[in-house]
Amino acid sequence: MWLHLSDQALLMSGGLSRESLKERQRYADWYEEKSEQEQQLIDEIADCTDYILGEDQNNSFICLLRQNGIETADQFADSFCVEYEGIVESDEFVVVVFEGNSYFFRRLCGRFR
């Protein structure tokens, strides 16, 4: 039985295409270039959110967090509450809108010191 090259790639990579493997490697390289503090923040964001994906969105979201005084994973964990798909308002929480989704914080470090 002969397999096409793409079939071989899928079998050899556990079901991932070459394109997907390249994408994962690019993400891994991007991640490894970050400081340990940034990696921890990226990990915390990944654990707490569903809509922030990939290098570009992570870079942009981290910039937005920094503008509001959140620079570490601990600061994020201490202030972040929930993520909602779409734009949602609240009188009880600070809401940060990013890429059309809402991120609720108990406080933002830069605003509530």
Salt bridges, closest charged atoms under 4 A:
ASP7 OD2 - HIS4 ND1 3.54
GLU38 OE2 - ARG66 NH2 2.90
GLU55 OE2 - ARG26 NE 3.22
